[in-house]
Amino acid sequence: MANPFDDPERAYLALRNDAGQYSLWPLGLDVPPGWAIVFGQSSRRECLEFVEANWTDLSPLSEPAR
């Protein structure tokens, strides 16, 4: 069985978690808890372009200073 995360012909979703991190996710797999769909169903390339355009700060969000 091929790895669904590496299939360029498959449809994908772009996910985002509460820490502001993004992930590509193959369509048809359950979205993991703590992640929300923010783009897709689209091609792997289009989802990757969305992530690259929107994830400009790779450090996770942290709690505000008190």
PDBQT receptor file of N, H, CA, C and O in Angstrom, charges set to zero:
ATOM      1  N   MET A   1       0.844  -1.177   0.000  1.00  0.00    +0.000 N 
ATOM      2  CA  MET A   1       0.000   0.000   0.000  1.00  0.00    +0.000 C 
ATOM      3  C   MET A   1       0.893   1.245   0.000  1.00  0.00    +0.000 C 
ATOM      4  O   MET A   1       1.845   1.327   0.776  1.00  0.00    +0.000 OA
ATOM      5  N   ALA A   2       0.591   2.198  -0.856  1.00  0.00    +0.000 N 
ATOM      6  H   ALA A   2      -0.183   2.132  -1.487  1.00  0.00    +0.000 HD
ATOM      7  CA  ALA A   2       1.351   3.446  -0.953  1.00  0.00    +0.000 C 
ATOM      8  C   ALA A   2       0.990   4.385   0.202  1.00  0.00    +0.000 C 
ATOM      9  O   ALA A   2      -0.114   4.329   0.744  1.00  0.00    +0.000 OA
ATOM     10  N   ASN A   3       1.922   5.231   0.558  1.00  0.00    +0.000 N 
ATOM     11  H   ASN A   3       2.819   5.277   0.117  1.00  0.00    +0.000 HD
ATOM     12  CA  ASN A   3       1.704   6.210   1.612  1.00  0.00    +0.000 C 
ATOM     13  C   ASN A   3       0.751   7.293   1.087  1.00  0.00    +0.000 C 
ATOM     14  O   ASN A   3       1.082   7.967   0.112  1.00  0.00    +0.000 OA
ATOM     15  N   PRO A   4      -0.425   7.476   1.708  1.00  0.00    +0.000 N 
ATOM     16  CA  PRO A   4      -1.393   8.458   1.198  1.00  0.00    +0.000 C 
ATOM     17  C   PRO A   4      -0.897   9.897   1.312  1.00  0.00    +0.000 C 
ATOM     18  O   PRO A   4      -1.419  10.778   0.628  1.00  0.00    +0.000 OA
ATOM     19  N   PHE A   5       0.093  10.154   2.156  1.00  0.00    +0.000 N 
ATOM     20  H   PHE A   5       0.516   9.438   2.711  1.00  0.00    +0.000 HD
ATOM     21  CA  PHE A   5       0.623  11.500   2.331  1.00  0.00    +0.000 C 
ATOM     22  C   PHE A   5       1.559  11.906   1.193  1.00  0.00    +0.000 C 
ATOM     23  O   PHE A   5       1.889  13.083   1.048  1.00  0.00    +0.000 OA
ATOM     24  N   ASP A   6       1.980  10.941   0.396  1.00  0.00    +0.000 N 
ATOM     25  H   ASP A   6       1.712   9.985   0.514  1.00  0.00    +0.000 HD
ATOM     26  CA  ASP A   6       2.917  11.215  -0.703  1.00  0.00    +0.000 C 
ATOM     27  C   ASP A   6       2.285  11.101  -2.085  1.00  0.00    +0.000 C 
ATOM     28  O   ASP A   6       2.990  11.214  -3.088  1.00  0.00    +0.000 OA
ATOM     29  N   ASP A   7       0.987  10.883  -2.160  1.00  0.00    +0.000 N 
ATOM     30  H   ASP A   7       0.415  10.791  -1.345  1.00  0.00    +0.000 HD
ATOM     31  CA  ASP A   7       0.308  10.655  -3.430  1.00  0.00    +0.000 C 
ATOM     32  C   ASP A   7      -0.063  11.987  -4.093  1.00  0.00    +0.000 C 
ATOM     33  O   ASP A   7      -0.980  12.667  -3.633  1.00  0.00    +0.000 OA
ATOM     34  N   PRO A   8       0.642  12.369  -5.176  1.00  0.00    +0.000 N 
ATOM     35  CA  PRO A   8       0.352  13.650  -5.825  1.00  0.00    +0.000 C 
ATOM     36  C   PRO A   8      -0.986  13.665  -6.576  1.00  0.00    +0.000 C 
ATOM     37  O   PRO A   8      -1.471  14.734  -6.946  1.00  0.00    +0.000 OA
ATOM     38  N   GLU A   9      -1.575  12.509  -6.798  1.00  0.00    +0.000 N 
ATOM     39  H   GLU A   9      -1.181  11.641  -6.497  1.00  0.00    +0.000 HD
ATOM     40  CA  GLU A   9      -2.843  12.423  -7.530  1.00  0.00    +0.000 C 
ATOM     41  C   GLU A   9      -4.054  12.468  -6.606  1.00  0.00    +0.000 C 
ATOM     42  O   GLU A   9      -5.183  12.609  -7.076  1.00  0.00    +0.000 OA
ATOM     43  N   ARG A  10      -3.840  12.353  -5.329  1.00  0.00    +0.000 N 
ATOM     44  H   ARG A  10      -2.923  12.239  -4.948  1.00  0.00    +0.000 HD
ATOM     45  CA  ARG A  10      -4.925  12.317  -4.357  1.00  0.00    +0.000 C 
ATOM     46  C   ARG A  10      -5.398  13.738  -4.036  1.00  0.00    +0.000 C 
ATOM     47  O   ARG A  10      -4.637  14.692  -4.198  1.00  0.00    +0.000 OA
ATOM     48  N   ALA A  11      -6.627  13.884  -3.588  1.00  0.00    +0.000 N 
ATOM     49  H   ALA A  11      -7.245  13.109  -3.456  1.00  0.00    +0.000 HD
ATOM     50  CA  ALA A  11      -7.132  15.176  -3.107  1.00  0.00    +0.000 C 
ATOM     51  C   ALA A  11      -6.698  15.351  -1.651  1.00  0.00    +0.000 C 
ATOM     52  O   ALA A  11      -6.601  14.384  -0.894  1.00  0.00    +0.000 OA
ATOM     53  N   TYR A  12      -6.441  16.596  -1.281  1.00  0.00    +0.000 N 
ATOM     54  H   TYR A  12      -6.520  17.381  -1.895  1.00  0.00    +0.000 HD
ATOM     55  CA  TYR A  12      -5.945  16.910   0.058  1.00  0.00    +0.000 C 
ATOM     56  C   TYR A  12      -6.766  18.006   0.701  1.00  0.00    +0.000 C 
ATOM     57  O   TYR A  12      -7.578  18.672   0.058  1.00  0.00    +0.000 OA
ATOM     58  N   LEU A  13      -6.526  18.173   2.002  1.00  0.00    +0.000 N 
ATOM     59  H   LEU A  13      -5.866  17.632   2.524  1.00  0.00    +0.000 HD
ATOM     60  CA  LEU A  13      -7.058  19.265   2.797  1.00  0.00    +0.000 C 
ATOM     61  C   LEU A  13      -5.876  19.974   3.433  1.00  0.00    +0.000 C 
ATOM     62  O   LEU A  13      -4.822  19.370   3.630  1.00  0.00    +0.000 OA
ATOM     63  N   ALA A  14      -6.042  21.238   3.753  1.00  0.00    +0.000 N 
ATOM     64  H   ALA A  14      -6.898  21.728   3.593  1.00  0.00    +0.000 HD
ATOM     65  CA  ALA A  14      -5.072  21.946   4.582  1.00  0.00    +0.000 C 
ATOM     66  C   ALA A  14      -5.714  22.090   5.951  1.00  0.00    +0.000 C 
ATOM     67  O   ALA A  14      -6.847  22.556   6.072  1.00  0.00    +0.000 OA
ATOM     68  N   LEU A  15      -4.979  21.686   6.983  1.00  0.00    +0.000 N 
ATOM     69  H   LEU A  15      -4.059  21.307   6.884  1.00  0.00    +0.000 HD
ATOM     70  CA  LEU A  15      -5.467  21.737   8.354  1.00  0.00    +0.000 C 
ATOM     71  C   LEU A  15      -4.677  22.764   9.150  1.00  0.00    +0.000 C 
ATOM     72  O   LEU A  15      -3.549  23.105   8.795  1.00  0.00    +0.000 OA
ATOM     73  N   ARG A  16      -5.281  23.254  10.234  1.00  0.00    +0.000 N 
ATOM     74  H   ARG A  16      -6.198  22.977  10.523  1.00  0.00    +0.000 HD
ATOM     75  CA  ARG A  16      -4.611  24.171  11.148  1.00  0.00    +0.000 C 
ATOM     76  C   ARG A  16      -5.005  23.784  12.570  1.00  0.00    +0.000 C 
ATOM     77  O   ARG A  16      -6.157  23.439  12.833  1.00  0.00    +0.000 OA
ATOM     78  N   ASN A  17      -4.029  23.846  13.492  1.00  0.00    +0.000 N 
ATOM     79  H   ASN A  17      -3.093  24.127  13.278  1.00  0.00    +0.000 HD
ATOM     80  CA  ASN A  17      -4.338  23.549  14.887  1.00  0.00    +0.000 C 
ATOM     81  C   ASN A  17      -4.363  24.836  15.709  1.00  0.00    +0.000 C 
ATOM     82  O   ASN A  17      -4.120  25.920  15.179  1.00  0.00    +0.000 OA
ATOM     83  N   ASP A  18      -4.653  24.715  16.995  1.00  0.00    +0.000 N 
ATOM     84  H   ASP A  18      -4.850  23.834  17.426  1.00  0.00    +0.000 HD
ATOM     85  CA  ASP A  18      -4.770  25.888  17.866  1.00  0.00    +0.000 C 
ATOM     86  C   ASP A  18      -3.441  26.613  18.064  1.00  0.00    +0.000 C 
ATOM     87  O   ASP A  18      -3.426  27.778  18.459  1.00  0.00    +0.000 OA
ATOM     88  N   ALA A  19      -2.328  25.935  17.795  1.00  0.00    +0.000 N 
ATOM     89  H   ALA A  19      -2.340  24.988  17.474  1.00  0.00    +0.000 HD
ATOM     90  CA  ALA A  19      -1.007  26.558  17.914  1.00  0.00    +0.000 C 
ATOM     91  C   ALA A  19      -0.632  27.308  16.638  1.00  0.00    +0.000 C 
ATOM     92  O   ALA A  19       0.459  27.873  16.551  1.00  0.00    +0.000 OA
ATOM     93  N   GLY A  20      -1.529  27.319  15.642  1.00  0.00    +0.000 N 
ATOM     94  H   GLY A  20      -2.415  26.860  15.712  1.00  0.00    +0.000 HD
ATOM     95  CA  GLY A  20      -1.267  28.031  14.401  1.00  0.00    +0.000 C 
ATOM     96  C   GLY A  20      -0.403  27.257  13.426  1.00  0.00    +0.000 C 
ATOM     97  O   GLY A  20       0.119  27.834  12.472  1.00  0.00    +0.000 OA
ATOM     98  N   GLN A  21      -0.242  25.958  13.649  1.00  0.00    +0.000 N 
ATOM     99  H   GLN A  21      -0.667  25.489  14.423  1.00  0.00    +0.000 HD
ATOM    100  CA  GLN A  21       0.538  25.123  12.747  1.00  0.00    +0.000 C 
ATOM    101  C   GLN A  21      -0.372  24.544  11.677  1.00  0.00    +0.000 C 
ATOM    102  O   GLN A  21      -1.556  24.304  11.914  1.00  0.00    +0.000 OA
ATOM    103  N   TYR A  22       0.190  24.323  10.504  1.00  0.00    +0.000 N 
ATOM    104  H   TYR A  22       1.152  24.518  10.311  1.00  0.00    +0.000 HD
ATOM    105  CA  TYR A  22      -0.572  23.798   9.369  1.00  0.00    +0.000 C 
ATOM    106  C   TYR A  22      -0.077  22.415   8.985  1.00  0.00    +0.000 C 
ATOM    107  O   TYR A  22       1.053  22.033   9.290  1.00  0.00    +0.000 OA
ATOM    108  N   SER A  23      -0.944  21.671   8.310  1.00  0.00    +0.000 N 
ATOM    109  H   SER A  23      -1.862  21.981   8.062  1.00  0.00    +0.000 HD
ATOM    110  CA  SER A  23      -0.588  20.352   7.817  1.00  0.00    +0.000 C 
ATOM    111  C   SER A  23      -1.387  20.042   6.562  1.00  0.00    +0.000 C 
ATOM    112  O   SER A  23      -2.539  20.456   6.434  1.00  0.00    +0.000 OA
ATOM    113  N   LEU A  24      -0.775  19.311   5.635  1.00  0.00    +0.000 N 
ATOM    114  H   LEU A  24       0.161  18.974   5.738  1.00  0.00    +0.000 HD
ATOM    115  CA  LEU A  24      -1.516  18.745   4.513  1.00  0.00    +0.000 C 
ATOM    116  C   LEU A  24      -2.100  17.432   4.990  1.00  0.00    +0.000 C 
ATOM    117  O   LEU A  24      -1.446  16.683   5.716  1.00  0.00    +0.000 OA
ATOM    118  N   TRP A  25      -3.339  17.147   4.581  1.00  0.00    +0.000 N 
ATOM    119  H   TRP A  25      -3.870  17.755   3.991  1.00  0.00    +0.000 HD
ATOM    120  CA  TRP A  25      -3.994  15.934   5.044  1.00  0.00    +0.000 C 
ATOM    121  C   TRP A  25      -4.735  15.289   3.886  1.00  0.00    +0.000 C 
ATOM    122  O   TRP A  25      -5.542  15.948   3.231  1.00  0.00    +0.000 OA
ATOM    123  N   PRO A  26      -4.477  14.018   3.621  1.00  0.00    +0.000 N 
ATOM    124  CA  PRO A  26      -5.158  13.337   2.515  1.00  0.00    +0.000 C 
ATOM    125  C   PRO A  26      -6.670  13.255   2.757  1.00  0.00    +0.000 C 
ATOM    126  O   PRO A  26      -7.116  12.895   3.847  1.00  0.00    +0.000 OA
ATOM    127  N   LEU A  27      -7.433  13.587   1.747  1.00  0.00    +0.000 N 
ATOM    128  H   LEU A  27      -7.071  13.879   0.862  1.00  0.00    +0.000 HD
ATOM    129  CA  LEU A  27      -8.884  13.468   1.811  1.00  0.00    +0.000 C 
ATOM    130  C   LEU A  27      -9.239  11.999   2.028  1.00  0.00    +0.000 C 
ATOM    131  O   LEU A  27      -8.630  11.113   1.428  1.00  0.00    +0.000 OA
ATOM    132  N   GLY A  28     -10.202  11.749   2.866  1.00  0.00    +0.000 N 
ATOM    133  H   GLY A  28     -10.697  12.468   3.354  1.00  0.00    +0.000 HD
ATOM    134  CA  GLY A  28     -10.639  10.383   3.119  1.00  0.00    +0.000 C 
ATOM    135  C   GLY A  28     -10.117   9.827   4.431  1.00  0.00    +0.000 C 
ATOM    136  O   GLY A  28     -10.630   8.821   4.921  1.00  0.00    +0.000 OA
ATOM    137  N   LEU A  29      -9.103  10.463   5.011  1.00  0.00    +0.000 N 
ATOM    138  H   LEU A  29      -8.686  11.281   4.613  1.00  0.00    +0.000 HD
ATOM    139  CA  LEU A  29      -8.625  10.072   6.336  1.00  0.00    +0.000 C 
ATOM    140  C   LEU A  29      -9.285  10.974   7.364  1.00  0.00    +0.000 C 
ATOM    141  O   LEU A  29      -9.508  12.156   7.102  1.00  0.00    +0.000 OA
ATOM    142  N   ASP A  30      -9.600  10.428   8.529  1.00  0.00    +0.000 N 
ATOM    143  H   ASP A  30      -9.419   9.468   8.742  1.00  0.00    +0.000 HD
ATOM    144  CA  ASP A  30     -10.210  11.230   9.584  1.00  0.00    +0.000 C 
ATOM    145  C   ASP A  30      -9.276  12.358  10.000  1.00  0.00    +0.000 C 
ATOM    146  O   ASP A  30      -8.080  12.145  10.199  1.00  0.00    +0.000 OA
ATOM    147  N   VAL A  31      -9.829  13.555  10.130  1.00  0.00    +0.000 N 
ATOM    148  H   VAL A  31     -10.800  13.729   9.969  1.00  0.00    +0.000 HD
ATOM    149  CA  VAL A  31      -9.053  14.697  10.614  1.00  0.00    +0.000 C 
ATOM    150  C   VAL A  31      -8.771  14.455  12.095  1.00  0.00    +0.000 C 
ATOM    151  O   VAL A  31      -9.695  14.178  12.860  1.00  0.00    +0.000 OA
ATOM    152  N   PRO A  32      -7.497  14.556  12.514  1.00  0.00    +0.000 N 
ATOM    153  CA  PRO A  32      -7.179  14.271  13.909  1.00  0.00    +0.000 C 
ATOM    154  C   PRO A  32      -7.752  15.315  14.864  1.00  0.00    +0.000 C 
ATOM    155  O   PRO A  32      -7.948  16.468  14.478  1.00  0.00    +0.000 OA
ATOM    156  N   PRO A  33      -8.017  14.921  16.099  1.00  0.00    +0.000 N 
ATOM    157  CA  PRO A  33      -8.527  15.863  17.091  1.00  0.00    +0.000 C 
ATOM    158  C   PRO A  33      -7.571  17.051  17.254  1.00  0.00    +0.000 C 
ATOM    159  O   PRO A  33      -6.351  16.889  17.238  1.00  0.00    +0.000 OA
ATOM    160  N   GLY A  34      -8.147  18.236  17.409  1.00  0.00    +0.000 N 
ATOM    161  H   GLY A  34      -9.138  18.367  17.422  1.00  0.00    +0.000 HD
ATOM    162  CA  GLY A  34      -7.341  19.434  17.601  1.00  0.00    +0.000 C 
ATOM    163  C   GLY A  34      -6.970  20.138  16.313  1.00  0.00    +0.000 C 
ATOM    164  O   GLY A  34      -6.320  21.182  16.347  1.00  0.00    +0.000 OA
ATOM    165  N   TRP A  35      -7.368  19.590  15.182  1.00  0.00    +0.000 N 
ATOM    166  H   TRP A  35      -7.896  18.741  15.154  1.00  0.00    +0.000 HD
ATOM    167  CA  TRP A  35      -7.078  20.182  13.876  1.00  0.00    +0.000 C 
ATOM    168  C   TRP A  35      -8.387  20.543  13.191  1.00  0.00    +0.000 C 
ATOM    169  O   TRP A  35      -9.390  19.845  13.345  1.00  0.00    +0.000 OA
ATOM    170  N   ALA A  36      -8.373  21.643  12.428  1.00  0.00    +0.000 N 
ATOM    171  H   ALA A  36      -7.559  22.209  12.303  1.00  0.00    +0.000 HD
ATOM    172  CA  ALA A  36      -9.559  22.090  11.694  1.00  0.00    +0.000 C 
ATOM    173  C   ALA A  36      -9.212  22.248  10.226  1.00  0.00    +0.000 C 
ATOM    174  O   ALA A  36      -8.096  22.638   9.881  1.00  0.00    +0.000 OA
ATOM    175  N   ILE A  37     -10.163  21.946   9.368  1.00  0.00    +0.000 N 
ATOM    176  H   ILE A  37     -11.069  21.629   9.648  1.00  0.00    +0.000 HD
ATOM    177  CA  ILE A  37      -9.980  22.136   7.928  1.00  0.00    +0.000 C 
ATOM    178  C   ILE A  37     -10.054  23.630   7.626  1.00  0.00    +0.000 C 
ATOM    179  O   ILE A  37     -11.030  24.292   7.978  1.00  0.00    +0.000 OA
ATOM    180  N   VAL A  38      -9.011  24.160   6.969  1.00  0.00    +0.000 N 
ATOM    181  H   VAL A  38      -8.219  23.622   6.683  1.00  0.00    +0.000 HD
ATOM    182  CA  VAL A  38      -9.007  25.578   6.609  1.00  0.00    +0.000 C 
ATOM    183  C   VAL A  38      -8.962  25.796   5.098  1.00  0.00    +0.000 C 
ATOM    184  O   VAL A  38      -9.141  26.920   4.628  1.00  0.00    +0.000 OA
ATOM    185  N   PHE A  39      -8.723  24.720   4.330  1.00  0.00    +0.000 N 
ATOM    186  H   PHE A  39      -8.578  23.807   4.712  1.00  0.00    +0.000 HD
ATOM    187  CA  PHE A  39      -8.703  24.828   2.874  1.00  0.00    +0.000 C 
ATOM    188  C   PHE A  39      -8.853  23.433   2.288  1.00  0.00    +0.000 C 
ATOM    189  O   PHE A  39      -8.419  22.444   2.879  1.00  0.00    +0.000 OA
ATOM    190  N   GLY A  40      -9.475  23.371   1.115  1.00  0.00    +0.000 N 
ATOM    191  H   GLY A  40      -9.827  24.174   0.634  1.00  0.00    +0.000 HD
ATOM    192  CA  GLY A  40      -9.589  22.110   0.384  1.00  0.00    +0.000 C 
ATOM    193  C   GLY A  40     -11.044  21.689   0.391  1.00  0.00    +0.000 C 
ATOM    194  O   GLY A  40     -11.920  22.269   1.032  1.00  0.00    +0.000 OA
ATOM    195  N   GLN A  41     -11.196  20.783  -0.270  1.00  0.00    +0.000 N 
ATOM    196  H   GLN A  41     -10.484  20.312  -0.791  1.00  0.00    +0.000 HD
ATOM    197  CA  GLN A  41     -10.658  19.647  -0.977  1.00  0.00    +0.000 C 
ATOM    198  C   GLN A  41     -10.051  20.131  -2.282  1.00  0.00    +0.000 C 
ATOM    199  O   GLN A  41     -10.735  20.713  -3.124  1.00  0.00    +0.000 OA
ATOM    200  N   SER A  42      -8.759  19.882  -2.439  1.00  0.00    +0.000 N 
ATOM    201  H   SER A  42      -8.203  19.409  -1.755  1.00  0.00    +0.000 HD
ATOM    202  CA  SER A  42      -8.059  20.373  -3.607  1.00  0.00    +0.000 C 
ATOM    203  C   SER A  42      -6.843  19.496  -3.875  1.00  0.00    +0.000 C 
ATOM    204  O   SER A  42      -6.611  18.503  -3.185  1.00  0.00    +0.000 OA
ATOM    205  N   SER A  43      -6.074  19.881  -4.889  1.00  0.00    +0.000 N 
ATOM    206  H   SER A  43      -6.263  20.687  -5.449  1.00  0.00    +0.000 HD
ATOM    207  CA  SER A  43      -4.874  19.117  -5.215  1.00  0.00    +0.000 C 
ATOM    208  C   SER A  43      -3.815  19.324  -4.137  1.00  0.00    +0.000 C 
ATOM    209  O   SER A  43      -3.874  20.289  -3.374  1.00  0.00    +0.000 OA
ATOM    210  N   ARG A  44      -2.864  18.428  -4.082  1.00  0.00    +0.000 N 
ATOM    211  H   ARG A  44      -2.816  17.645  -4.701  1.00  0.00    +0.000 HD
ATOM    212  CA  ARG A  44      -1.762  18.547  -3.118  1.00  0.00    +0.000 C 
ATOM    213  C   ARG A  44      -1.034  19.870  -3.338  1.00  0.00    +0.000 C 
ATOM    214  O   ARG A  44      -0.707  20.572  -2.381  1.00  0.00    +0.000 OA
ATOM    215  N   ARG A  45      -0.783  20.204  -4.592  1.00  0.00    +0.000 N 
ATOM    216  H   ARG A  45      -1.048  19.634  -5.370  1.00  0.00    +0.000 HD
ATOM    217  CA  ARG A  45      -0.072  21.438  -4.926  1.00  0.00    +0.000 C 
ATOM    218  C   ARG A  45      -0.831  22.666  -4.441  1.00  0.00    +0.000 C 
ATOM    219  O   ARG A  45      -0.234  23.561  -3.843  1.00  0.00    +0.000 OA
ATOM    220  N   GLU A  46      -2.140  22.725  -4.690  1.00  0.00    +0.000 N 
ATOM    221  H   GLU A  46      -2.625  21.998  -5.176  1.00  0.00    +0.000 HD
ATOM    222  CA  GLU A  46      -2.934  23.885  -4.263  1.00  0.00    +0.000 C 
ATOM    223  C   GLU A  46      -2.998  23.991  -2.740  1.00  0.00    +0.000 C 
ATOM    224  O   GLU A  46      -2.953  25.095  -2.197  1.00  0.00    +0.000 OA
ATOM    225  N   CYS A  47      -3.102  22.861  -2.050  1.00  0.00    +0.000 N 
ATOM    226  H   CYS A  47      -3.139  21.964  -2.491  1.00  0.00    +0.000 HD
ATOM    227  CA  CYS A  47      -3.115  22.898  -0.580  1.00  0.00    +0.000 C 
ATOM    228  C   CYS A  47      -1.764  23.360  -0.053  1.00  0.00    +0.000 C 
ATOM    229  O   CYS A  47      -1.700  24.138   0.898  1.00  0.00    +0.000 OA
ATOM    230  N   LEU A  48      -0.690  22.887  -0.662  1.00  0.00    +0.000 N 
ATOM    231  H   LEU A  48      -0.741  22.255  -1.435  1.00  0.00    +0.000 HD
ATOM    232  CA  LEU A  48       0.644  23.308  -0.243  1.00  0.00    +0.000 C 
ATOM    233  C   LEU A  48       0.838  24.803  -0.488  1.00  0.00    +0.000 C 
ATOM    234  O   LEU A  48       1.418  25.492   0.351  1.00  0.00    +0.000 OA
ATOM    235  N   GLU A  49       0.366  25.310  -1.613  1.00  0.00    +0.000 N 
ATOM    236  H   GLU A  49      -0.105  24.750  -2.294  1.00  0.00    +0.000 HD
ATOM    237  CA  GLU A  49       0.444  26.749  -1.888  1.00  0.00    +0.000 C 
ATOM    238  C   GLU A  49      -0.336  27.547  -0.846  1.00  0.00    +0.000 C 
ATOM    239  O   GLU A  49       0.116  28.607  -0.412  1.00  0.00    +0.000 OA
ATOM    240  N   PHE A  50      -1.500  27.047  -0.444  1.00  0.00    +0.000 N 
ATOM    241  H   PHE A  50      -1.867  26.187  -0.796  1.00  0.00    +0.000 HD
ATOM    242  CA  PHE A  50      -2.284  27.717   0.591  1.00  0.00    +0.000 C 
ATOM    243  C   PHE A  50      -1.501  27.770   1.901  1.00  0.00    +0.000 C 
ATOM    244  O   PHE A  50      -1.426  28.818   2.542  1.00  0.00    +0.000 OA
ATOM    245  N   VAL A  51      -0.922  26.642   2.296  1.00  0.00    +0.000 N 
ATOM    246  H   VAL A  51      -0.983  25.790   1.776  1.00  0.00    +0.000 HD
ATOM    247  CA  VAL A  51      -0.146  26.591   3.542  1.00  0.00    +0.000 C 
ATOM    248  C   VAL A  51       1.039  27.552   3.464  1.00  0.00    +0.000 C 
ATOM    249  O   VAL A  51       1.287  28.303   4.408  1.00  0.00    +0.000 OA
ATOM    250  N   GLU A  52       1.763  27.538   2.362  1.00  0.00    +0.000 N 
ATOM    251  H   GLU A  52       1.562  26.928   1.596  1.00  0.00    +0.000 HD
ATOM    252  CA  GLU A  52       2.932  28.412   2.220  1.00  0.00    +0.000 C 
ATOM    253  C   GLU A  52       2.539  29.888   2.267  1.00  0.00    +0.000 C 
ATOM    254  O   GLU A  52       3.296  30.708   2.786  1.00  0.00    +0.000 OA
ATOM    255  N   ALA A  53       1.369  30.239   1.734  1.00  0.00    +0.000 N 
ATOM    256  H   ALA A  53       0.754  29.573   1.312  1.00  0.00    +0.000 HD
ATOM    257  CA  ALA A  53       0.915  31.628   1.731  1.00  0.00    +0.000 C 
ATOM    258  C   ALA A  53       0.403  32.078   3.100  1.00  0.00    +0.000 C 
ATOM    259  O   ALA A  53       0.434  33.269   3.412  1.00  0.00    +0.000 OA
ATOM    260  N   ASN A  54      -0.070  31.129   3.923  1.00  0.00    +0.000 N 
ATOM    261  H   ASN A  54      -0.095  30.161   3.670  1.00  0.00    +0.000 HD
ATOM    262  CA  ASN A  54      -0.720  31.494   5.180  1.00  0.00    +0.000 C 
ATOM    263  C   ASN A  54       0.096  31.193   6.432  1.00  0.00    +0.000 C 
ATOM    264  O   ASN A  54      -0.153  31.781   7.484  1.00  0.00    +0.000 OA
ATOM    265  N   TRP A  55       1.059  30.294   6.336  1.00  0.00    +0.000 N 
ATOM    266  H   TRP A  55       1.262  29.816   5.481  1.00  0.00    +0.000 HD
ATOM    267  CA  TRP A  55       1.870  29.953   7.506  1.00  0.00    +0.000 C 
ATOM    268  C   TRP A  55       3.185  30.697   7.388  1.00  0.00    +0.000 C 
ATOM    269  O   TRP A  55       4.200  30.142   6.966  1.00  0.00    +0.000 OA
ATOM    270  N   THR A  56       3.147  31.952   7.765  1.00  0.00    +0.000 N 
ATOM    271  H   THR A  56       2.323  32.403   8.108  1.00  0.00    +0.000 HD
ATOM    272  CA  THR A  56       4.316  32.816   7.581  1.00  0.00    +0.000 C 
ATOM    273  C   THR A  56       5.252  32.803   8.785  1.00  0.00    +0.000 C 
ATOM    274  O   THR A  56       6.423  33.156   8.649  1.00  0.00    +0.000 OA
ATOM    275  N   ASP A  57       4.766  32.404   9.958  1.00  0.00    +0.000 N 
ATOM    276  H   ASP A  57       3.815  32.117  10.068  1.00  0.00    +0.000 HD
ATOM    277  CA  ASP A  57       5.589  32.306  11.155  1.00  0.00    +0.000 C 
ATOM    278  C   ASP A  57       5.552  30.858  11.609  1.00  0.00    +0.000 C 
ATOM    279  O   ASP A  57       4.521  30.391  12.093  1.00  0.00    +0.000 OA
ATOM    280  N   LEU A  58       6.656  30.140  11.462  1.00  0.00    +0.000 N 
ATOM    281  H   LEU A  58       7.494  30.519  11.068  1.00  0.00    +0.000 HD
ATOM    282  CA  LEU A  58       6.665  28.714  11.746  1.00  0.00    +0.000 C 
ATOM    283  C   LEU A  58       6.689  28.384  13.234  1.00  0.00    +0.000 C 
ATOM    284  O   LEU A  58       6.474  27.231  13.608  1.00  0.00    +0.000 OA
ATOM    285  N   SER A  59       6.944  29.368  14.088  1.00  0.00    +0.000 N 
ATOM    286  H   SER A  59       7.119  30.305  13.784  1.00  0.00    +0.000 HD
ATOM    287  CA  SER A  59       6.929  29.079  15.519  1.00  0.00    +0.000 C 
ATOM    288  C   SER A  59       5.487  28.963  15.989  1.00  0.00    +0.000 C 
ATOM    289  O   SER A  59       4.624  29.726  15.554  1.00  0.00    +0.000 OA
ATOM    290  N   PRO A  60       5.221  27.998  16.889  1.00  0.00    +0.000 N 
ATOM    291  CA  PRO A  60       3.849  27.846  17.384  1.00  0.00    +0.000 C 
ATOM    292  C   PRO A  60       3.418  29.051  18.209  1.00  0.00    +0.000 C 
ATOM    293  O   PRO A  60       4.241  29.712  18.843  1.00  0.00    +0.000 OA
ATOM    294  N   LEU A  61       2.123  29.325  18.193  1.00  0.00    +0.000 N 
ATOM    295  H   LEU A  61       1.455  28.788  17.678  1.00  0.00    +0.000 HD
ATOM    296  CA  LEU A  61       1.579  30.392  19.031  1.00  0.00    +0.000 C 
ATOM    297  C   LEU A  61       1.779  30.019  20.488  1.00  0.00    +0.000 C 
ATOM    298  O   LEU A  61       1.701  28.844  20.845  1.00  0.00    +0.000 OA
ATOM    299  N   SER A  62       2.029  30.988  21.316  1.00  0.00    +0.000 N 
ATOM    300  H   SER A  62       2.092  31.943  21.026  1.00  0.00    +0.000 HD
ATOM    301  CA  SER A  62       2.178  30.705  22.746  1.00  0.00    +0.000 C 
ATOM    302  C   SER A  62       1.196  31.570  23.518  1.00  0.00    +0.000 C 
ATOM    303  O   SER A  62       0.569  32.477  22.969  1.00  0.00    +0.000 OA
ATOM    304  N   GLU A  63       1.080  31.271  24.781  1.00  0.00    +0.000 N 
ATOM    305  H   GLU A  63       1.589  30.534  25.227  1.00  0.00    +0.000 HD
ATOM    306  CA  GLU A  63       0.191  32.063  25.628  1.00  0.00    +0.000 C 
ATOM    307  C   GLU A  63       0.767  33.458  25.784  1.00  0.00    +0.000 C 
ATOM    308  O   GLU A  63       1.985  33.627  25.832  1.00  0.00    +0.000 OA
ATOM    309  N   PRO A  64      -0.093  34.448  25.861  1.00  0.00    +0.000 N 
ATOM    310  CA  PRO A  64       0.408  35.822  26.063  1.00  0.00    +0.000 C 
ATOM    311  C   PRO A  64       1.115  35.940  27.408  1.00  0.00    +0.000 C 
ATOM    312  O   PRO A  64       0.775  35.244  28.364  1.00  0.00    +0.000 OA
ATOM    313  N   ALA A  65       2.096  36.826  27.468  1.00  0.00    +0.000 N 
ATOM    314  H   ALA A  65       2.372  37.392  26.691  1.00  0.00    +0.000 HD
ATOM    315  CA  ALA A  65       2.819  37.061  28.725  1.00  0.00    +0.000 C 
ATOM    316  C   ALA A  65       1.868  37.673  29.743  1.00  0.00    +0.000 C 
ATOM    317  O   ALA A  65       0.985  38.454  29.388  1.00  0.00    +0.000 OA
ATOM    318  N   ARG A  66       2.050  37.319  30.989  1.00  0.00    +0.000 N 
ATOM    319  H   ARG A  66       2.767  36.684  31.277  1.00  0.00    +0.000 HD
ATOM    320  CA  ARG A  66       1.165  37.827  32.053  1.00  0.00    +0.000 C 
ATOM    321  C   ARG A  66       1.810  38.955  32.799  1.00  0.00    +0.000 C 
ATOM    322  O   ARG A  66       1.213  39.504  33.726  1.00  0.00    +0.000 OA
TER     323      ARG A  66
